[in-house]
Amino acid sequence: MPSIFYFFREAVKGFHRHLSTAIGSVITIFLSLLIIGAFAIGGFIVNNIVSSIESEVNITAYVADEAADEDVKAFQDWVSGVEGVAKVSYTSKDEALEKFRNSMSSSPEIIDQLDGQNPLPASFDIELEDPQQVQDIATQIQNNKLFKKVCDNKDDPSDSLKYGQKTVERLFALTNTIRIIGIAVIALLIFIAFIFINNTIRLAILSRRREIAIMRLVGASNGFIRGPFLMEGALHAIIGSALAILVLELLHRFALPYVTNALMWLPINLDFSTYLIVYGLLVVFGLVIGLIGAMLAMRRYLKI
């Protein structure tokens, strides 16, 4: 236990002795962890949004007005038995018009322009067990002979199918691009952090070379000699991670509520337990950066 206090005291001395490089090391660790934390929290939020969008992904199949009732019933029976289809519900022309009228209750002039006509087709709403299968199921429906008989665009049956998979695919493509850019920026910052820690520990070793030589003469163990330098690397990491957590928590408490209110239709709220997990991982990751940086510097400059 006394050794721990000695290591900590010497680490603090080294921090003050080489303040400029120590601050540079702390700032780079802070920026690295801040970006890592922001991307982690952003990843959780995007996963919530994607899950929410996926839950709304279904297939709407539009039916021609002149389609025979027995063909419509046969198609409904077939599509209900397709693997991956959870539920099939039928909406008649009159029901479609009533839903449209209710949705346009604040703009009755739009309904008046219909002049008593009903241009809306009947349709099937097809809910899926797994939204990721929407393309496969849509292809099966599009190629089905019964659907080609009842669809409202027999020249192009695919035009009679509507589903939201493209929205999800674009969202995944966007998040993958952001993730790749984020990884590249984080890797660069971590590399810079290693350079700063390496220089800080190198200066600390050079400034204490006489003391280290005396320790060797009196028989101090290698672990006792290395201890202060490892502690100094850990100190940089703890300060950097604490600053990153502080900034993320301030953003969580003061900035996120404004975003949530502005985008109320998006599920961007996270449980506080999620933030605690991210904060804990930042501390661990920061310590890994600090300790590895210190060990690499000692391996290069501390010949014991």
HELIX and SHEET records of a PDB file:
HELIX    1   1 PRO A    2  ARG A   17  1                                  16    
HELIX    2   2 LEU A   19  SER A   55  1                                  37    
HELIX    3   3 ASP A   69  SER A   80  1                                  12    
HELIX    4   4 LYS A   93  SER A  103  1                                  11    
HELIX    5   5 PRO A  108  ASP A  112  1                                   5    
HELIX    6   6 PRO A  131  GLN A  133  5                                   3    
HELIX    7   7 VAL A  134  ASN A  143  1                                  10    
HELIX    8   8 LYS A  145  VAL A  150  1                                   6    
HELIX    9   9 PRO A  157  SER A  160  5                                   4    
HELIX   10  10 GLN A  165  SER A  207  1                                  43    
HELIX   11  11 ARG A  209  LEU A  217  1                                   9    
HELIX   12  12 ASN A  222  LEU A  250  1                                  29    
HELIX   13  13 LEU A  251  ALA A  255  3                                   5    
HELIX   14  14 LEU A  256  ALA A  262  1                                   7    
HELIX   15  15 PHE A  272  TYR A  301  1                                  30    
SHEET    1   A 4 VAL A  85  THR A  91  0                                        
SHEET    2   A 4 ALA A 122  LEU A 128 -1                                        
SHEET    3   A 4 ASN A  58  VAL A  63 -1                                        
SHEET    4   A 4 LEU A 161  TYR A 163 -1                                        
END                                                                             
